[in-house]
Amino acid sequence: MKIQTTLQSTSIKITEPMIADIYYIEQADNNKRFYVTSDNGYNGYEGEGFSELEKAIKNVKGMIKNFFKDRGEENPKGF
C-alpha cells in the first residue's frame, strides 16, 4: 500500500493509488470530533465520529487495507 495523505484547507485527504475512492477527514465545528467521508458514499457523520485525529486516520487506513476484501475480491499484487 502507498497511502498518500494531503492536508487541504478544511480536511485531510487520504488516498491509495490502487483503489477508486478518496477519503476525507473533517473536524465538526459543533462538537470538535473528527468525521470520515468518501467519494464512494461513505458518510461517517451518521456515527459518533472520533475524539482524536489519529483514531480517524487509523480507521481510514483500516478501510483502505480491507477495501478489496470487503468487496469479496483478492488484493491486487503489490497492494
mmJSON file of the N, C-alpha and C atoms, coordinates in Angstrom:
{"data_MODEL":{"atom_site":{
"group_PDB":["ATOM","ATOM","ATOM","ATOM","ATOM","ATOM","ATOM","ATOM","ATOM","ATOM","ATOM","ATOM","ATOM","ATOM","ATOM","ATOM","ATOM","ATOM","ATOM","ATOM","ATOM","ATOM","ATOM","ATOM","ATOM","ATOM","ATOM","ATOM","ATOM","ATOM","ATOM","ATOM","ATOM","ATOM","ATOM","ATOM","ATOM","ATOM","ATOM","ATOM","ATOM","ATOM","ATOM","ATOM","ATOM","ATOM","ATOM","ATOM","ATOM","ATOM","ATOM","ATOM","ATOM","ATOM","ATOM","ATOM","ATOM","ATOM","ATOM","ATOM","ATOM","ATOM","ATOM","ATOM","ATOM","ATOM","ATOM","ATOM","ATOM","ATOM","ATOM","ATOM","ATOM","ATOM","ATOM","ATOM","ATOM","ATOM","ATOM","ATOM","ATOM","ATOM","ATOM","ATOM","ATOM","ATOM","ATOM","ATOM","ATOM","ATOM","ATOM","ATOM","ATOM","ATOM","ATOM","ATOM","ATOM","ATOM","ATOM","ATOM","ATOM","ATOM","ATOM","ATOM","ATOM","ATOM","ATOM","ATOM","ATOM","ATOM","ATOM","ATOM","ATOM","ATOM","ATOM","ATOM","ATOM","ATOM","ATOM","ATOM","ATOM","ATOM","ATOM","ATOM","ATOM","ATOM","ATOM","ATOM","ATOM","ATOM","ATOM","ATOM","ATOM","ATOM","ATOM","ATOM","ATOM","ATOM","ATOM","ATOM","ATOM","ATOM","ATOM","ATOM","ATOM","ATOM","ATOM","ATOM","ATOM","ATOM","ATOM","ATOM","ATOM","ATOM","ATOM","ATOM","ATOM","ATOM","ATOM","ATOM","ATOM","ATOM","ATOM","ATOM","ATOM","ATOM","ATOM","ATOM","ATOM","ATOM","ATOM","ATOM","ATOM","ATOM","ATOM","ATOM","ATOM","ATOM","ATOM","ATOM","ATOM","ATOM","ATOM","ATOM","ATOM","ATOM","ATOM","ATOM","ATOM","ATOM","ATOM","ATOM","ATOM","ATOM","ATOM","ATOM","ATOM","ATOM","ATOM","ATOM","ATOM","ATOM","ATOM","ATOM","ATOM","ATOM","ATOM","ATOM","ATOM","ATOM","ATOM","ATOM","ATOM","ATOM","ATOM","ATOM","ATOM","ATOM","ATOM","ATOM","ATOM","ATOM","ATOM","ATOM","ATOM","ATOM","ATOM","ATOM","ATOM","ATOM","ATOM","ATOM","ATOM","ATOM","ATOM","ATOM","ATOM"],
"id":[1,2,3,4,5,6,7,8,9,10,11,12,13,14,15,16,17,18,19,20,21,22,23,24,25,26,27,28,29,30,31,32,33,34,35,36,37,38,39,40,41,42,43,44,45,46,47,48,49,50,51,52,53,54,55,56,57,58,59,60,61,62,63,64,65,66,67,68,69,70,71,72,73,74,75,76,77,78,79,80,81,82,83,84,85,86,87,88,89,90,91,92,93,94,95,96,97,98,99,100,101,102,103,104,105,106,107,108,109,110,111,112,113,114,115,116,117,118,119,120,121,122,123,124,125,126,127,128,129,130,131,132,133,134,135,136,137,138,139,140,141,142,143,144,145,146,147,148,149,150,151,152,153,154,155,156,157,158,159,160,161,162,163,164,165,166,167,168,169,170,171,172,173,174,175,176,177,178,179,180,181,182,183,184,185,186,187,188,189,190,191,192,193,194,195,196,197,198,199,200,201,202,203,204,205,206,207,208,209,210,211,212,213,214,215,216,217,218,219,220,221,222,223,224,225,226,227,228,229,230,231,232,233,234,235,236,237],
"type_symbol":["N","C","C","N","C","C","N","C","C","N","C","C","N","C","C","N","C","C","N","C","C","N","C","C","N","C","C","N","C","C","N","C","C","N","C","C","N","C","C","N","C","C","N","C","C","N","C","C","N","C","C","N","C","C","N","C","C","N","C","C","N","C","C","N","C","C","N","C","C","N","C","C","N","C","C","N","C","C","N","C","C","N","C","C","N","C","C","N","C","C","N","C","C","N","C","C","N","C","C","N","C","C","N","C","C","N","C","C","N","C","C","N","C","C","N","C","C","N","C","C","N","C","C","N","C","C","N","C","C","N","C","C","N","C","C","N","C","C","N","C","C","N","C","C","N","C","C","N","C","C","N","C","C","N","C","C","N","C","C","N","C","C","N","C","C","N","C","C","N","C","C","N","C","C","N","C","C","N","C","C","N","C","C","N","C","C","N","C","C","N","C","C","N","C","C","N","C","C","N","C","C","N","C","C","N","C","C","N","C","C","N","C","C","N","C","C","N","C","C","N","C","C","N","C","C","N","C","C","N","C","C","N","C","C","N","C","C"],
"label_atom_id":["N","CA","C","N","CA","C","N","CA","C","N","CA","C","N","CA","C","N","CA","C","N","CA","C","N","CA","C","N","CA","C","N","CA","C","N","CA","C","N","CA","C","N","CA","C","N","CA","C","N","CA","C","N","CA","C","N","CA","C","N","CA","C","N","CA","C","N","CA","C","N","CA","C","N","CA","C","N","CA","C","N","CA","C","N","CA","C","N","CA","C","N","CA","C","N","CA","C","N","CA","C","N","CA","C","N","CA","C","N","CA","C","N","CA","C","N","CA","C","N","CA","C","N","CA","C","N","CA","C","N","CA","C","N","CA","C","N","CA","C","N","CA","C","N","CA","C","N","CA","C","N","CA","C","N","CA","C","N","CA","C","N","CA","C","N","CA","C","N","CA","C","N","CA","C","N","CA","C","N","CA","C","N","CA","C","N","CA","C","N","CA","C","N","CA","C","N","CA","C","N","CA","C","N","CA","C","N","CA","C","N","CA","C","N","CA","C","N","CA","C","N","CA","C","N","CA","C","N","CA","C","N","CA","C","N","CA","C","N","CA","C","N","CA","C","N","CA","C","N","CA","C","N","CA","C","N","CA","C","N","CA","C","N","CA","C","N","CA","C","N","CA","C","N","CA","C"],
"label_alt_id":[null,null,null,null,null,null,null,null,null,null,null,null,null,null,null,null,null,null,null,null,null,null,null,null,null,null,null,null,null,null,null,null,null,null,null,null,null,null,null,null,null,null,null,null,null,null,null,null,null,null,null,null,null,null,null,null,null,null,null,null,null,null,null,null,null,null,null,null,null,null,null,null,null,null,null,null,null,null,null,null,null,null,null,null,null,null,null,null,null,null,null,null,null,null,null,null,null,null,null,null,null,null,null,null,null,null,null,null,null,null,null,null,null,null,null,null,null,null,null,null,null,null,null,null,null,null,null,null,null,null,null,null,null,null,null,null,null,null,null,null,null,null,null,null,null,null,null,null,null,null,null,null,null,null,null,null,null,null,null,null,null,null,null,null,null,null,null,null,null,null,null,null,null,null,null,null,null,null,null,null,null,null,null,null,null,null,null,null,null,null,null,null,null,null,null,null,null,null,null,null,null,null,null,null,null,null,null,null,null,null,null,null,null,null,null,null,null,null,null,null,null,null,null,null,null,null,null,null,null,null,null,null,null,null,null,null,null],
"label_comp_id":["MET","MET","MET","LYS","LYS","LYS","ILE","ILE","ILE","GLN","GLN","GLN","THR","THR","THR","THR","THR","THR","LEU","LEU","LEU","GLN","GLN","GLN","SER","SER","SER","THR","THR","THR","SER","SER","SER","ILE","ILE","ILE","LYS","LYS","LYS","ILE","ILE","ILE","THR","THR","THR","GLU","GLU","GLU","PRO","PRO","PRO","MET","MET","MET","ILE","ILE","ILE","ALA","ALA","ALA","ASP","ASP","ASP","ILE","ILE","ILE","TYR","TYR","TYR","TYR","TYR","TYR","ILE","ILE","ILE","GLU","GLU","GLU","GLN","GLN","GLN","ALA","ALA","ALA","ASP","ASP","ASP","ASN","ASN","ASN","ASN","ASN","ASN","LYS","LYS","LYS","ARG","ARG","ARG","PHE","PHE","PHE","TYR","TYR","TYR","VAL","VAL","VAL","THR","THR","THR","SER","SER","SER","ASP","ASP","ASP","ASN","ASN","ASN","GLY","GLY","GLY","TYR","TYR","TYR","ASN","ASN","ASN","GLY","GLY","GLY","TYR","TYR","TYR","GLU","GLU","GLU","GLY","GLY","GLY","GLU","GLU","GLU","GLY","GLY","GLY","PHE","PHE","PHE","SER","SER","SER","GLU","GLU","GLU","LEU","LEU","LEU","GLU","GLU","GLU","LYS","LYS","LYS","ALA","ALA","ALA","ILE","ILE","ILE","LYS","LYS","LYS","ASN","ASN","ASN","VAL","VAL","VAL","LYS","LYS","LYS","GLY","GLY","GLY","MET","MET","MET","ILE","ILE","ILE","LYS","LYS","LYS","ASN","ASN","ASN","PHE","PHE","PHE","PHE","PHE","PHE","LYS","LYS","LYS","ASP","ASP","ASP","ARG","ARG","ARG","GLY","GLY","GLY","GLU","GLU","GLU","GLU","GLU","GLU","ASN","ASN","ASN","PRO","PRO","PRO","LYS","LYS","LYS","GLY","GLY","GLY","PHE","PHE","PHE"],
"label_asym_id":["A","A","A","A","A","A","A","A","A","A","A","A","A","A","A","A","A","A","A","A","A","A","A","A","A","A","A","A","A","A","A","A","A","A","A","A","A","A","A","A","A","A","A","A","A","A","A","A","A","A","A","A","A","A","A","A","A","A","A","A","A","A","A","A","A","A","A","A","A","A","A","A","A","A","A","A","A","A","A","A","A","A","A","A","A","A","A","A","A","A","A","A","A","A","A","A","A","A","A","A","A","A","A","A","A","A","A","A","A","A","A","A","A","A","A","A","A","A","A","A","A","A","A","A","A","A","A","A","A","A","A","A","A","A","A","A","A","A","A","A","A","A","A","A","A","A","A","A","A","A","A","A","A","A","A","A","A","A","A","A","A","A","A","A","A","A","A","A","A","A","A","A","A","A","A","A","A","A","A","A","A","A","A","A","A","A","A","A","A","A","A","A","A","A","A","A","A","A","A","A","A","A","A","A","A","A","A","A","A","A","A","A","A","A","A","A","A","A","A","A","A","A","A","A","A","A","A","A","A","A","A","A","A","A","A","A","A"],
"label_entity_id":["1","1","1","1","1","1","1","1","1","1","1","1","1","1","1","1","1","1","1","1","1","1","1","1","1","1","1","1","1","1","1","1","1","1","1","1","1","1","1","1","1","1","1","1","1","1","1","1","1","1","1","1","1","1","1","1","1","1","1","1","1","1","1","1","1","1","1","1","1","1","1","1","1","1","1","1","1","1","1","1","1","1","1","1","1","1","1","1","1","1","1","1","1","1","1","1","1","1","1","1","1","1","1","1","1","1","1","1","1","1","1","1","1","1","1","1","1","1","1","1","1","1","1","1","1","1","1","1","1","1","1","1","1","1","1","1","1","1","1","1","1","1","1","1","1","1","1","1","1","1","1","1","1","1","1","1","1","1","1","1","1","1","1","1","1","1","1","1","1","1","1","1","1","1","1","1","1","1","1","1","1","1","1","1","1","1","1","1","1","1","1","1","1","1","1","1","1","1","1","1","1","1","1","1","1","1","1","1","1","1","1","1","1","1","1","1","1","1","1","1","1","1","1","1","1","1","1","1","1","1","1","1","1","1","1","1","1"],
"label_seq_id":[1,1,1,2,2,2,3,3,3,4,4,4,5,5,5,6,6,6,7,7,7,8,8,8,9,9,9,10,10,10,11,11,11,12,12,12,13,13,13,14,14,14,15,15,15,16,16,16,17,17,17,18,18,18,19,19,19,20,20,20,21,21,21,22,22,22,23,23,23,24,24,24,25,25,25,26,26,26,27,27,27,28,28,28,29,29,29,30,30,30,31,31,31,32,32,32,33,33,33,34,34,34,35,35,35,36,36,36,37,37,37,38,38,38,39,39,39,40,40,40,41,41,41,42,42,42,43,43,43,44,44,44,45,45,45,46,46,46,47,47,47,48,48,48,49,49,49,50,50,50,51,51,51,52,52,52,53,53,53,54,54,54,55,55,55,56,56,56,57,57,57,58,58,58,59,59,59,60,60,60,61,61,61,62,62,62,63,63,63,64,64,64,65,65,65,66,66,66,67,67,67,68,68,68,69,69,69,70,70,70,71,71,71,72,72,72,73,73,73,74,74,74,75,75,75,76,76,76,77,77,77,78,78,78,79,79,79],
"pdbx_PDB_ins_code":[null,null,null,null,null,null,null,null,null,null,null,null,null,null,null,null,null,null,null,null,null,null,null,null,null,null,null,null,null,null,null,null,null,null,null,null,null,null,null,null,null,null,null,null,null,null,null,null,null,null,null,null,null,null,null,null,null,null,null,null,null,null,null,null,null,null,null,null,null,null,null,null,null,null,null,null,null,null,null,null,null,null,null,null,null,null,null,null,null,null,null,null,null,null,null,null,null,null,null,null,null,null,null,null,null,null,null,null,null,null,null,null,null,null,null,null,null,null,null,null,null,null,null,null,null,null,null,null,null,null,null,null,null,null,null,null,null,null,null,null,null,null,null,null,null,null,null,null,null,null,null,null,null,null,null,null,null,null,null,null,null,null,null,null,null,null,null,null,null,null,null,null,null,null,null,null,null,null,null,null,null,null,null,null,null,null,null,null,null,null,null,null,null,null,null,null,null,null,null,null,null,null,null,null,null,null,null,null,null,null,null,null,null,null,null,null,null,null,null,null,null,null,null,null,null,null,null,null,null,null,null,null,null,null,null,null,null],
"Cartn_x":[0.843,0.0,0.889,0.396,1.09,0.1,-0.255,-1.243,-0.649,-1.41,-0.981,-1.928,-1.357,-2.132,-1.838,-2.902,-2.764,-3.58,-2.941,-3.641,-4.279,-5.605,-6.333,-6.811,-7.515,-7.914,-8.849,-9.781,-10.729,-10.78,-9.902,-9.937,-8.572,-8.476,-7.316,-7.795,-7.12,-7.471,-6.519,-7.094,-6.292,-6.64,-5.617,-5.815,-4.814,-5.117,-4.222,-4.38,-3.302,-3.429,-4.146,-4.163,-4.767,-6.27,-6.852,-8.293,-8.983,-10.229,-11.002,-11.872,-11.262,-12.001,-11.067,-11.614,-10.858,-11.568,-10.807,-11.355,-10.981,-11.888,-11.664,-11.948,-11.121,-11.355,-11.574,-12.7,-13.056,-13.406,-13.126,-13.492,-14.749,-15.745,-17.018,-16.866,-17.495,-17.445,-18.206,-19.331,-20.21,-19.677,-18.973,-18.513,-17.011,-16.329,-14.874,-14.422,-15.343,-14.986,-14.611,-13.878,-13.398,-14.28,-14.679,-15.581,-14.951,-15.244,-14.7,-15.818,-15.531,-16.429,-15.598,-16.265,-15.537,-16.32,-15.607,-16.246,-17.247,-17.063,-17.958,-19.181,-19.395,-20.631,-20.519,-19.342,-19.221,-19.432,-20.298,-20.619,-20.509,-19.359,-19.142,-19.914,-20.535,-21.325,-22.576,-22.924,-24.065,-23.704,-22.413,-21.947,-21.503,-20.706,-20.254,-18.972,-18.287,-17.023,-15.916,-14.787,-13.613,-13.168,-12.771,-12.338,-10.939,-10.143,-8.771,-8.519,-7.748,-7.409,-6.702,-5.8,-5.058,-5.984,-7.049,-8.018,-8.763,-9.086,-9.771,-8.852,-7.585,-6.622,-6.451,-6.359,-6.234,-7.451,-8.636,-9.857,-9.822,-9.389,-9.314,-8.291,-7.152,-6.148,-6.697,-7.517,-8.168,-9.15,-9.904,-10.845,-10.089,-8.974,-8.175,-7.595,-7.075,-6.49,-7.514,-8.757,-9.809,-10.666,-10.269,-11.075,-11.51,-10.584,-10.909,-11.592,-11.156,-11.771,-13.239,-13.556,-14.95,-15.83,-15.226,-15.961,-15.874,-15.31,-15.208,-14.15,-13.147,-12.081,-10.746,-9.805,-8.442,-7.733,-6.802,-5.975,-5.119,-4.983,-4.133,-2.674,-1.915,-0.495,0.182,0.969,1.67,0.896,-0.309,-1.13,-0.683],
"Cartn_y":[-1.182,0.0,1.247,2.248,3.527,4.631,4.698,5.667,7.067,7.953,9.348,10.229,11.089,11.998,13.423,14.182,15.557,16.47,17.484,18.46,19.498,19.629,20.62,21.721,22.693,23.83,23.452,22.544,22.188,20.694,19.918,18.473,17.851,16.595,15.784,14.782,14.721,13.826,12.63,11.414,10.197,9.325,8.973,8.165,7.025,6.05,4.95,4.747,4.834,4.806,3.583,2.462,1.248,1.143,2.067,1.992,3.234,3.049,4.134,4.832,5.286,6.014,7.027,8.119,9.148,9.372,9.342,9.542,10.93,11.52,12.836,12.775,13.45,13.59,15.073,15.367,16.749,16.857,18.004,18.246,19.098,18.621,19.342,20.552,21.634,22.857,22.712,21.994,21.961,21.109,20.01,19.143,18.833,19.369,19.231,17.781,16.879,15.486,15.367,14.302,14.083,13.051,13.365,12.511,12.15,10.934,10.419,10.356,10.825,10.672,10.184,9.73,9.295,9.65,9.622,9.891,8.807,7.597,6.488,6.401,7.41,7.45,7.122,6.757,6.515,7.835,7.832,9.054,8.807,9.139,8.948,9.914,10.931,11.875,11.211,10.029,9.301,8.607,8.577,7.946,8.978,8.529,9.397,10.146,9.772,10.409,9.928,10.594,10.212,11.394,11.109,12.175,12.678,11.847,12.214,12.001,12.881,12.783,11.464,11.035,9.794,8.588,8.583,7.477,7.488,8.662,8.773,8.294,8.678,8.239,6.731,6.162,4.703,3.996,4.562,3.987,3.981,5.087,5.174,4.167,4.059,3.085,1.669,1.367,0.054,-0.161,0.878,0.757,0.532,1.217,1.027,-0.377,-0.838,-2.182,-3.248,-3.044,-4.037,-3.704,-2.737,-2.267,-3.416,-4.242,-5.321,-6.487,-6.824,-7.926,-7.641,-6.382,-6.01,-6.175,-6.219,-6.4,-7.839,-8.721,-10.134,-10.396,-9.539,-9.685,-9.925,-10.446,-10.598,-9.248,-8.999,-7.799,-7.926,-6.858,-6.911,-7.132,-7.642,-7.882,-6.546,-6.537,-5.344,-4.421,-4.834,-3.974,-4.107],
"Cartn_z":[0.0,0.0,0.0,-0.686,-0.766,-0.417,0.853,1.3,1.237,0.636,0.493,1.303,2.118,2.954,2.526,2.251,1.794,2.702,3.232,4.055,3.141,3.249,2.468,3.4,2.892,3.721,4.867,4.64,5.703,5.991,5.365,5.58,5.307,5.663,5.319,4.279,3.165,2.058,2.112,2.106,2.165,0.965,0.201,-1.0,-1.047,-1.89,-2.217,-3.718,-4.492,-5.953,-6.54,-5.83,-6.386,-6.15,-5.396,-5.168,-5.729,-6.096,-6.718,-5.684,-4.61,-3.598,-2.954,-2.509,-1.803,-0.48,0.598,1.935,2.44,3.206,3.787,5.283,6.056,7.491,7.745,8.393,8.696,10.171,10.758,12.144,12.18,12.9,13.003,13.925,13.544,14.347,15.662,15.616,16.783,17.941,17.653,18.739,18.679,17.683,17.513,17.302,16.958,16.669,15.201,14.869,13.517,12.823,11.581,10.821,9.478,9.023,7.767,6.735,5.543,4.4,3.22,2.171,0.977,-0.284,-1.4,-2.694,-3.075,-2.565,-2.915,-2.01,-1.178,-0.411,1.061,1.56,2.996,3.723,4.739,5.46,6.956,7.528,8.954,9.826,9.232,10.02,10.604,10.115,10.66,11.968,12.305,13.535,14.548,15.514,16.591,16.268,15.208,14.881,15.803,15.759,16.54,17.381,18.599,19.503,19.165,18.479,18.141,16.653,16.068,14.648,14.341,15.209,14.988,14.872,15.654,15.587,14.257,13.757,12.465,11.348,11.394,10.38,10.421,11.607,11.751,11.158,11.373,10.815,9.294,8.688,7.226,6.696,7.336,6.897,6.953,7.959,8.039,6.903,6.55,5.429,4.124,3.945,2.734,2.701,3.824,3.901,3.518,3.898,3.646,2.429,1.627,0.503,-0.411,-0.833,-1.767,-1.059,0.135,0.889,1.169,1.485,1.745,0.513,-0.653,-1.907,-2.409,-1.583,-1.947,-3.007,-3.086,-4.076,-3.381,-4.147,-3.663,-3.778,-2.862,-3.0,-4.255,-5.01,-6.2,-5.804,-6.728,-6.478,-6.15,-5.096,-4.697,-3.773,-3.379,-2.519,-1.073],
"occupancy":[1.0,1.0,1.0,1.0,1.0,1.0,1.0,1.0,1.0,1.0,1.0,1.0,1.0,1.0,1.0,1.0,1.0,1.0,1.0,1.0,1.0,1.0,1.0,1.0,1.0,1.0,1.0,1.0,1.0,1.0,1.0,1.0,1.0,1.0,1.0,1.0,1.0,1.0,1.0,1.0,1.0,1.0,1.0,1.0,1.0,1.0,1.0,1.0,1.0,1.0,1.0,1.0,1.0,1.0,1.0,1.0,1.0,1.0,1.0,1.0,1.0,1.0,1.0,1.0,1.0,1.0,1.0,1.0,1.0,1.0,1.0,1.0,1.0,1.0,1.0,1.0,1.0,1.0,1.0,1.0,1.0,1.0,1.0,1.0,1.0,1.0,1.0,1.0,1.0,1.0,1.0,1.0,1.0,1.0,1.0,1.0,1.0,1.0,1.0,1.0,1.0,1.0,1.0,1.0,1.0,1.0,1.0,1.0,1.0,1.0,1.0,1.0,1.0,1.0,1.0,1.0,1.0,1.0,1.0,1.0,1.0,1.0,1.0,1.0,1.0,1.0,1.0,1.0,1.0,1.0,1.0,1.0,1.0,1.0,1.0,1.0,1.0,1.0,1.0,1.0,1.0,1.0,1.0,1.0,1.0,1.0,1.0,1.0,1.0,1.0,1.0,1.0,1.0,1.0,1.0,1.0,1.0,1.0,1.0,1.0,1.0,1.0,1.0,1.0,1.0,1.0,1.0,1.0,1.0,1.0,1.0,1.0,1.0,1.0,1.0,1.0,1.0,1.0,1.0,1.0,1.0,1.0,1.0,1.0,1.0,1.0,1.0,1.0,1.0,1.0,1.0,1.0,1.0,1.0,1.0,1.0,1.0,1.0,1.0,1.0,1.0,1.0,1.0,1.0,1.0,1.0,1.0,1.0,1.0,1.0,1.0,1.0,1.0,1.0,1.0,1.0,1.0,1.0,1.0,1.0,1.0,1.0,1.0,1.0,1.0,1.0,1.0,1.0,1.0,1.0,1.0,1.0,1.0,1.0,1.0,1.0,1.0],
"B_iso_or_equiv":[0.0,0.0,0.0,0.0,0.0,0.0,0.0,0.0,0.0,0.0,0.0,0.0,0.0,0.0,0.0,0.0,0.0,0.0,0.0,0.0,0.0,0.0,0.0,0.0,0.0,0.0,0.0,0.0,0.0,0.0,0.0,0.0,0.0,0.0,0.0,0.0,0.0,0.0,0.0,0.0,0.0,0.0,0.0,0.0,0.0,0.0,0.0,0.0,0.0,0.0,0.0,0.0,0.0,0.0,0.0,0.0,0.0,0.0,0.0,0.0,0.0,0.0,0.0,0.0,0.0,0.0,0.0,0.0,0.0,0.0,0.0,0.0,0.0,0.0,0.0,0.0,0.0,0.0,0.0,0.0,0.0,0.0,0.0,0.0,0.0,0.0,0.0,0.0,0.0,0.0,0.0,0.0,0.0,0.0,0.0,0.0,0.0,0.0,0.0,0.0,0.0,0.0,0.0,0.0,0.0,0.0,0.0,0.0,0.0,0.0,0.0,0.0,0.0,0.0,0.0,0.0,0.0,0.0,0.0,0.0,0.0,0.0,0.0,0.0,0.0,0.0,0.0,0.0,0.0,0.0,0.0,0.0,0.0,0.0,0.0,0.0,0.0,0.0,0.0,0.0,0.0,0.0,0.0,0.0,0.0,0.0,0.0,0.0,0.0,0.0,0.0,0.0,0.0,0.0,0.0,0.0,0.0,0.0,0.0,0.0,0.0,0.0,0.0,0.0,0.0,0.0,0.0,0.0,0.0,0.0,0.0,0.0,0.0,0.0,0.0,0.0,0.0,0.0,0.0,0.0,0.0,0.0,0.0,0.0,0.0,0.0,0.0,0.0,0.0,0.0,0.0,0.0,0.0,0.0,0.0,0.0,0.0,0.0,0.0,0.0,0.0,0.0,0.0,0.0,0.0,0.0,0.0,0.0,0.0,0.0,0.0,0.0,0.0,0.0,0.0,0.0,0.0,0.0,0.0,0.0,0.0,0.0,0.0,0.0,0.0,0.0,0.0,0.0,0.0,0.0,0.0,0.0,0.0,0.0,0.0,0.0,0.0],
"pdbx_formal_charge":[null,null,null,null,null,null,null,null,null,null,null,null,null,null,null,null,null,null,null,null,null,null,null,null,null,null,null,null,null,null,null,null,null,null,null,null,null,null,null,null,null,null,null,null,null,null,null,null,null,null,null,null,null,null,null,null,null,null,null,null,null,null,null,null,null,null,null,null,null,null,null,null,null,null,null,null,null,null,null,null,null,null,null,null,null,null,null,null,null,null,null,null,null,null,null,null,null,null,null,null,null,null,null,null,null,null,null,null,null,null,null,null,null,null,null,null,null,null,null,null,null,null,null,null,null,null,null,null,null,null,null,null,null,null,null,null,null,null,null,null,null,null,null,null,null,null,null,null,null,null,null,null,null,null,null,null,null,null,null,null,null,null,null,null,null,null,null,null,null,null,null,null,null,null,null,null,null,null,null,null,null,null,null,null,null,null,null,null,null,null,null,null,null,null,null,null,null,null,null,null,null,null,null,null,null,null,null,null,null,null,null,null,null,null,null,null,null,null,null,null,null,null,null,null,null,null,null,null,null,null,null,null,null,null,null,null,null],
"auth_seq_id":[1,1,1,2,2,2,3,3,3,4,4,4,5,5,5,6,6,6,7,7,7,8,8,8,9,9,9,10,10,10,11,11,11,12,12,12,13,13,13,14,14,14,15,15,15,16,16,16,17,17,17,18,18,18,19,19,19,20,20,20,21,21,21,22,22,22,23,23,23,24,24,24,25,25,25,26,26,26,27,27,27,28,28,28,29,29,29,30,30,30,31,31,31,32,32,32,33,33,33,34,34,34,35,35,35,36,36,36,37,37,37,38,38,38,39,39,39,40,40,40,41,41,41,42,42,42,43,43,43,44,44,44,45,45,45,46,46,46,47,47,47,48,48,48,49,49,49,50,50,50,51,51,51,52,52,52,53,53,53,54,54,54,55,55,55,56,56,56,57,57,57,58,58,58,59,59,59,60,60,60,61,61,61,62,62,62,63,63,63,64,64,64,65,65,65,66,66,66,67,67,67,68,68,68,69,69,69,70,70,70,71,71,71,72,72,72,73,73,73,74,74,74,75,75,75,76,76,76,77,77,77,78,78,78,79,79,79],
"auth_comp_id":["MET","MET","MET","LYS","LYS","LYS","ILE","ILE","ILE","GLN","GLN","GLN","THR","THR","THR","THR","THR","THR","LEU","LEU","LEU","GLN","GLN","GLN","SER","SER","SER","THR","THR","THR","SER","SER","SER","ILE","ILE","ILE","LYS","LYS","LYS","ILE","ILE","ILE","THR","THR","THR","GLU","GLU","GLU","PRO","PRO","PRO","MET","MET","MET","ILE","ILE","ILE","ALA","ALA","ALA","ASP","ASP","ASP","ILE","ILE","ILE","TYR","TYR","TYR","TYR","TYR","TYR","ILE","ILE","ILE","GLU","GLU","GLU","GLN","GLN","GLN","ALA","ALA","ALA","ASP","ASP","ASP","ASN","ASN","ASN","ASN","ASN","ASN","LYS","LYS","LYS","ARG","ARG","ARG","PHE","PHE","PHE","TYR","TYR","TYR","VAL","VAL","VAL","THR","THR","THR","SER","SER","SER","ASP","ASP","ASP","ASN","ASN","ASN","GLY","GLY","GLY","TYR","TYR","TYR","ASN","ASN","ASN","GLY","GLY","GLY","TYR","TYR","TYR","GLU","GLU","GLU","GLY","GLY","GLY","GLU","GLU","GLU","GLY","GLY","GLY","PHE","PHE","PHE","SER","SER","SER","GLU","GLU","GLU","LEU","LEU","LEU","GLU","GLU","GLU","LYS","LYS","LYS","ALA","ALA","ALA","ILE","ILE","ILE","LYS","LYS","LYS","ASN","ASN","ASN","VAL","VAL","VAL","LYS","LYS","LYS","GLY","GLY","GLY","MET","MET","MET","ILE","ILE","ILE","LYS","LYS","LYS","ASN","ASN","ASN","PHE","PHE","PHE","PHE","PHE","PHE","LYS","LYS","LYS","ASP","ASP","ASP","ARG","ARG","ARG","GLY","GLY","GLY","GLU","GLU","GLU","GLU","GLU","GLU","ASN","ASN","ASN","PRO","PRO","PRO","LYS","LYS","LYS","GLY","GLY","GLY","PHE","PHE","PHE"],
"auth_asym_id":["A","A","A","A","A","A","A","A","A","A","A","A","A","A","A","A","A","A","A","A","A","A","A","A","A","A","A","A","A","A","A","A","A","A","A","A","A","A","A","A","A","A","A","A","A","A","A","A","A","A","A","A","A","A","A","A","A","A","A","A","A","A","A","A","A","A","A","A","A","A","A","A","A","A","A","A","A","A","A","A","A","A","A","A","A","A","A","A","A","A","A","A","A","A","A","A","A","A","A","A","A","A","A","A","A","A","A","A","A","A","A","A","A","A","A","A","A","A","A","A","A","A","A","A","A","A","A","A","A","A","A","A","A","A","A","A","A","A","A","A","A","A","A","A","A","A","A","A","A","A","A","A","A","A","A","A","A","A","A","A","A","A","A","A","A","A","A","A","A","A","A","A","A","A","A","A","A","A","A","A","A","A","A","A","A","A","A","A","A","A","A","A","A","A","A","A","A","A","A","A","A","A","A","A","A","A","A","A","A","A","A","A","A","A","A","A","A","A","A","A","A","A","A","A","A","A","A","A","A","A","A","A","A","A","A","A","A"],
"auth_atom_id":["N","CA","C","N","CA","C","N","CA","C","N","CA","C","N","CA","C","N","CA","C","N","CA","C","N","CA","C","N","CA","C","N","CA","C","N","CA","C","N","CA","C","N","CA","C","N","CA","C","N","CA","C","N","CA","C","N","CA","C","N","CA","C","N","CA","C","N","CA","C","N","CA","C","N","CA","C","N","CA","C","N","CA","C","N","CA","C","N","CA","C","N","CA","C","N","CA","C","N","CA","C","N","CA","C","N","CA","C","N","CA","C","N","CA","C","N","CA","C","N","CA","C","N","CA","C","N","CA","C","N","CA","C","N","CA","C","N","CA","C","N","CA","C","N","CA","C","N","CA","C","N","CA","C","N","CA","C","N","CA","C","N","CA","C","N","CA","C","N","CA","C","N","CA","C","N","CA","C","N","CA","C","N","CA","C","N","CA","C","N","CA","C","N","CA","C","N","CA","C","N","CA","C","N","CA","C","N","CA","C","N","CA","C","N","CA","C","N","CA","C","N","CA","C","N","CA","C","N","CA","C","N","CA","C","N","CA","C","N","CA","C","N","CA","C","N","CA","C","N","CA","C","N","CA","C","N","CA","C","N","CA","C","N","CA","C","N","CA","C","N","CA","C","N","CA","C"],
"pdbx_PDB_model_num":[1,1,1,1,1,1,1,1,1,1,1,1,1,1,1,1,1,1,1,1,1,1,1,1,1,1,1,1,1,1,1,1,1,1,1,1,1,1,1,1,1,1,1,1,1,1,1,1,1,1,1,1,1,1,1,1,1,1,1,1,1,1,1,1,1,1,1,1,1,1,1,1,1,1,1,1,1,1,1,1,1,1,1,1,1,1,1,1,1,1,1,1,1,1,1,1,1,1,1,1,1,1,1,1,1,1,1,1,1,1,1,1,1,1,1,1,1,1,1,1,1,1,1,1,1,1,1,1,1,1,1,1,1,1,1,1,1,1,1,1,1,1,1,1,1,1,1,1,1,1,1,1,1,1,1,1,1,1,1,1,1,1,1,1,1,1,1,1,1,1,1,1,1,1,1,1,1,1,1,1,1,1,1,1,1,1,1,1,1,1,1,1,1,1,1,1,1,1,1,1,1,1,1,1,1,1,1,1,1,1,1,1,1,1,1,1,1,1,1,1,1,1,1,1,1,1,1,1,1,1,1,1,1,1,1,1,1]
}}}
